Amino acid sequence: MGRLFQPLLFPRARSTADDVHKQVEFLKAENELLRKRVVARCALPVLSTAALAENAPSASLNGPAS
């Protein structure tokens, strides 16, 4: 079963830093467009918020703190 998804993951594994940067920029733009479609803000349950915080990248990856 693991080999079923391997072809889907291979292009991402080969990505260069420039490709990854382009993918991140695309996902940011897509996220912004999708957020505009949401009519109201939805609150996340505490457990979901904790899981997101646990899996978030370190602050050093996001650039300087503001």
CNS distance restraints for C-alpha pairs under 8 A (distance, minus, plus):
assign (resid   1 and name CA) (resid   5 and name CA) 7.63 0.50 0.50
assign (resid   2 and name CA) (resid   6 and name CA) 6.73 0.50 0.50
assign (resid   3 and name CA) (resid   7 and name CA) 7.59 0.50 0.50
assign (resid   5 and name CA) (resid   9 and name CA) 6.49 0.50 0.50
assign (resid   6 and name CA) (resid  10 and name CA) 6.12 0.50 0.50
assign (resid   7 and name CA) (resid  11 and name CA) 7.58 0.50 0.50
assign (resid   8 and name CA) (resid  12 and name CA) 7.98 0.50 0.50
assign (resid   9 and name CA) (resid  13 and name CA) 6.35 0.50 0.50
assign (resid  10 and name CA) (resid  14 and name CA) 6.35 0.50 0.50
assign (resid  11 and name CA) (resid  15 and name CA) 6.37 0.50 0.50
assign (resid  15 and name CA) (resid  19 and name CA) 5.48 0.50 0.50
assign (resid  15 and name CA) (resid  20 and name CA) 6.15 0.50 0.50
assign (resid  16 and name CA) (resid  20 and name CA) 6.24 0.50 0.50
assign (resid  17 and name CA) (resid  21 and name CA) 6.13 0.50 0.50
assign (resid  18 and name CA) (resid  22 and name CA) 6.26 0.50 0.50
assign (resid  19 and name CA) (resid  23 and name CA) 6.16 0.50 0.50
assign (resid  20 and name CA) (resid  24 and name CA) 6.13 0.50 0.50
assign (resid  21 and name CA) (resid  25 and name CA) 6.22 0.50 0.50
assign (resid  22 and name CA) (resid  26 and name CA) 6.14 0.50 0.50
assign (resid  23 and name CA) (resid  27 and name CA) 6.16 0.50 0.50
assign (resid  24 and name CA) (resid  28 and name CA) 6.13 0.50 0.50
assign (resid  25 and name CA) (resid  29 and name CA) 6.25 0.50 0.50
assign (resid  26 and name CA) (resid  30 and name CA) 6.08 0.50 0.50
assign (resid  27 and name CA) (resid  31 and name CA) 5.94 0.50 0.50
assign (resid  28 and name CA) (resid  32 and name CA) 6.20 0.50 0.50
assign (resid  29 and name CA) (resid  33 and name CA) 6.31 0.50 0.50
assign (resid  30 and name CA) (resid  34 and name CA) 6.19 0.50 0.50
assign (resid  31 and name CA) (resid  35 and name CA) 6.05 0.50 0.50
assign (resid  32 and name CA) (resid  36 and name CA) 6.40 0.50 0.50
assign (resid  33 and name CA) (resid  37 and name CA) 6.74 0.50 0.50
assign (resid  34 and name CA) (resid  38 and name CA) 6.81 0.50 0.50
assign (resid  44 and name CA) (resid  48 and name CA) 6.10 0.50 0.50
assign (resid  44 and name CA) (resid  49 and name CA) 6.22 0.50 0.50
assign (resid  45 and name CA) (resid  49 and name CA) 6.39 0.50 0.50
assign (resid  46 and name CA) (resid  50 and name CA) 6.14 0.50 0.50
assign (resid  47 and name CA) (resid  51 and name CA) 6.19 0.50 0.50
assign (resid  48 and name CA) (resid  52 and name CA) 6.18 0.50 0.50
assign (resid  49 and name CA) (resid  53 and name CA) 6.16 0.50 0.50
assign (resid  50 and name CA) (resid  54 and name CA) 6.07 0.50 0.50
assign (resid  51 and name CA) (resid  55 and name CA) 6.30 0.50 0.50
assign (resid  52 and name CA) (resid  56 and name CA) 5.98 0.50 0.50
assign (resid  57 and name CA) (resid  61 and name CA) 6.64 0.50 0.50
assign (resid  57 and name CA) (resid  62 and name CA) 7.89 0.50 0.50
assign (resid  58 and name CA) (resid  62 and name CA) 7.36 0.50 0.50
assign (resid  59 and name CA) (resid  63 and name CA) 7.01 0.50 0.50
assign (resid  59 and name CA) (resid  64 and name CA) 7.87 0.50 0.50
assign (resid  59 and name CA) (resid  65 and name CA) 7.38 0.50 0.50
assign (resid  60 and name CA) (resid  64 and name CA) 6.93 0.50 0.50
